[in-house]
Amino acid sequence: MSFDHPDRQSRGSCVSSLTRRHAIAAGLAVLATPLLPRTSCAGTVREGNALASRTLGHAVPYALYLPPDYERDLRHYPVIYLLHGGGDGQPSDWFRLAGLDRILDLLIADGTLPPCIAVAPDGRRPAGDARATYFLDDSDGGYRWAEMFVQDFVPGIEERYRAAGTAGMRGLMGLSMGGQAAVLNQLRHPDLFAGAAALSSAFRTPQEVMAMDQPSFDLRFGAAFGAGLSGEARLNEAWRAADVVDLAKHIDPLPYRRIPRLYLDLAADDPFFAGNAAVHIALRDAGILHRFQVREGKHDWPYWQAAFPGALDHMGRIFTRGYGE
């Protein structure tokens, strides 16, 4: 079965448009100024939705942003798939903790980003199982989140809502755990997604994976790579299949040579700095054109909120310049 139960909706009034510079500045300040004027009719946020999945055998919860004119026109929209962080991360974080809907409103009104739908699927396991999915399939095939996302979730969302439904109109955006998954999905499926923006991606070097204490490894990667593994045994086939550095050596760089479809952004003091630097070098050496930037900050919500306008600007470039074509 599938169902929609919107338990939170937001809609604002129309006000005059701001300049691009002011819109971005306002977007950065959205948490500090909750009464920030809108630049257009506000989009709508819906939480408490779920989409049936045959792959997982249960419905997948998700949060949703619909652009300002969605209920008033018949057009079809680009879709940004939002992949949340690990730990206690969940779909509503994008809107409740960072006000991404406000930033989307501002950048759509400004013309930086075309009107679009943004969907945040739940990357957690069913209640009672605290092991992270990392948006991957389990090594034993018991829980296949990555397969579900491509086979069930994307088609289901685009059937339920007025999505453009083409590769050039699909983008990925993730942070931390979700940032790693966004890049991985883009490289695995270049004909399905136009591009990805990844913030503070949780990339780990092989040395960092091997050095993780056993409880931390089992909680984060035990299901995806194999529980109880230690040392070099952790760097097995399942790990290599999810390692962007290794993947970059084997993919065709042709789809990435014309324009930078990948956007990587992280803080100078991010704990995953070494892993991100290794990914940047691997992509560069593989001839995969991408954008990579480092700014002051940490692995936290203030940094991500400040990074959203740049990441969404990348999404706008993807949708308006045909990065997926």
N, C-alpha and C positions, 0 to 999 in steps of 0.2 A: 504494500500500500504506500501511498504518498500523501502528504498533507501539508498545509500551510497554516500555522497558528501565529500570526503577528502579535506578539505581546508588547512590542514597543514600536511606535511610529512617531516620526518627527516630520513636521512640515512647517515652514516659515512663510513669511510674507515677502512680496517682491519689493526690492529696492533697486536703486540705480547701480549700474555696473562700475567696478573699480578698474584702475589700470592694472596691468600685469604685475608691476612692482609692488603696488599696494596689496594686491590679492595674495601674493606670496608672503609678504610681511604679515598680513592678517592671518593667513593660514598657520604661520609659525606661532602665532600668539593665541591660537584658539583655546588652549586650555587655561591660559591666564586670564582670558576675557570671554567668559561663557556667554555674555550678552552681545557678542560681536555681531554687527549688522550683516545680513545676508547680501550677496551681490545679485541674487536673482531668486525666483521661487525656489525654496529648498527642496532637495531630494528627499526621499522617504527611506527610513531605515526600518527593516522588519527583522525581528528576531523570533526564535521559536519555530523556525521552519524545519522541514525534514524531507528528504528525498529517498525513495525506496532504492535498495541496492541488492540485486541478485547475487553479486559477487560476495558480499559480506553477510547476506542473510538477515540484515536489519536496515532500518532507515538511518540515513546519515543526516544529522542536524547541520544547519547552516544559518548564517546571518546574511542579510541582503541589503544592498543600497540600490534604489531605483532613481534615475535622474529626474530633474524637476518636471519635465513635460511628459513623463511616461504615461500617465493616466489621461493625457489630453491629446495625444497624437497616435499615429499608427506606424511610426517608423520603427526600424530594427536597429539595435544598438550594439556597439562593441562590448565585450565583457572582459573585466579584469578578475582573475581568480586570485583571491587573497589567502595565503598560507601562513597561519599564525605561528608563534614561537612555542618552545617546549615548556617543560615544568608545569606550571598551572595555566599555560596559555590556552585560549579558547576563542571561538569566532567573534564573540561580542567585543573582544579587546580592541579591535580595529576602530570601533565606534565609541565605546564607553571610556576607554583609557586614552585615546589619542584624538578623538573627534575627527576621524578621517572623512566622515560625511560632510563636515563643514569645509574641509580643504577641497574635497571634490566639488562642492557647490561653487566655491570661489574660483577654482581653476576652469571649471566649465563655463561660468559666466564670463571669465576673462578671455576665453578662447584658447587658453593653453592646452586644454584637454577637451576633446569632443564629448558630448553627452554620452555617458556609458553606464552600464550596469556593473556593480562590483559584488562579488559573491565570496563569502568566507566559509568554506567547509570545515567541519570539525575533524581534526586530525587525531583525536583521542580514541582510545578503545572504549568499549562499553563499560559502564560503571562497575567498579570493583577490580579492574585491571589497570594498575598504575604504570605499566610499562609503556615507554614512548613508542610510537610508530615510526617517527622521523619521516612520515608520509611514504614509507617503503612497504614492500611485501615482506612477510616473515620468511625466514630461510627455510622453514619446514612447510610453507604454503598454508599454514593455518589461518592467517589473517592477511588479506591481500589489499592493503589500502591503495597502493600505487595502481594496481590493476583496476580497482573500483573507480578511481578518479577518472581514468581515461575511458573505460568501457561504460560506466554507469552515470557518473556525476556530470561530466561535461555534456554529454548528449541529453541527459535528463533536464538540466538547467536550461539548455537552449531550446528544448521542446516546450518547457513550461513558461518561459518568458520570451519576449520579442528580441531575440538575439540575432545578430547578423549571420552567425553560423558559418563563417569562413575563417581560415587560418590567419589571414591578415587582420582579423577583427577579434582575435583572442590574445590576451596578455596574462602574464603571471607576475605576481608581486608577493614577496615573502620577507619575513624577518627572522633572524636567528635560525632555529630549526627549519622554519619555513623558507628562509632565504636559500639554504642549501637545497631544499626540495625544488624551489622555483628554477634554479640553474640546472639541476639534474633533469627535470622534466623538459626544459627547453632543449637541452642537448640530445635527449633521448627521442624527442618528438618534434623536430624542426618543421615538419609539415602540418603539425596540429596547432602550434602556438607561434605567434609572430615574434615574441620577445619576452624578456623577463627582467624585472628589477629586483635585486636582492640586497637587503640591508642587514649588515652585521651577521652575515651567514655563518652558521656553526660548522665551518670547515675545520677539520682537525688533521694535522700531519700524522703520518704513520707512527712517529715517535710518541705523539700525544695520545693516540689510541692505545698503544701498548702500555703507556704509563698510567692509564686510568685505574683507580682502585676497583676491585671486583664488584662491589655493590653498585657503583656509578655506571660501570660498563654494562652490567646486567640490566639495570633500570633503563638505560638509554638505547643500548644496542643488542642486548641479549636475544631479543626476539628476531631482529633483522639479520644478525650475523651469527648467532649461536650463543646460548647462555653458558656461563662457566669457562669460557675461553680466556686464556691469559697469554701475555707476551706475543710472540710472532704468530701464534695460532689464530689470533684475532684478525690478522691480515689475510683472510681466506678469500675464496672466490666470491662469496656474498658481499664482503667488504669492497673488493675491487670493482664489483658491478655498480656500487654506489659512490665510488671515489671519482670525483670530477677530474682530478689530476691524471688518473689512469685513463679515464674515458676520453679525455682530450686527445690522447695519442692515437685513438682508433676511429674517431669519427671523421666524416667528410667535412672539411672546412669550407667548401664552396658556398653553402647557404649563408655563411657568416662573413664573406669577404667583401661584400658590397657596402654593407652598413652595420653599425654596432648594435646587434639585437640584444646583447647582454649588458646589463648595467650593474656594477658592484660598488657598494658604498659601505664604508665602515669607519669606526673611530680609531684614532691613534692609540688609545689605551684599551682597545677591545681585546678580551682574552683569546679571541680566535684570529688575531692579527696574522700569526705565522701561517695558519691554514689558508687564509684569504690571499696572502702574498704568494703562496705556492700555487694557488689556483690561477691567479693573474699571470704568473710566469708561464704556467702550462698552457693557458689559452693563447698567450702571445706567441710562444714557440710553435704552437700548432697552427698558427695563421688564422686564429678565430678572432676577428675584429670585435672589440668590446670596449666598454667604458669602465674605468676603475679609478676611484678617488678615495682619499683618506682625509678626514677632517678631525679637528679636536673634539674630544668627547669620550663617552664610555658606552658600554653595552646596556643601554637603559632607555626608558620611554622618552625622556627629554631629547635624547639624540635622535630617536626614530621619528618623533614628531617633526623635528627640524629637517629631517631627511625626506619626508614624504613629498613636498613640492617638487624636489629634483627628480625623485623616482617617478612621480606622475607626469612630469614633463617628458621623461623618457617614454612613458606609455603613450602620451599624446603624439610624439614623433612616430612611434610605431604605427599608430592607427591612421595618421594623416599622410604618411609618406610611403605606405605600402611595404613596411619592413618584412611582412610575411609573404610577399609576392615573389 
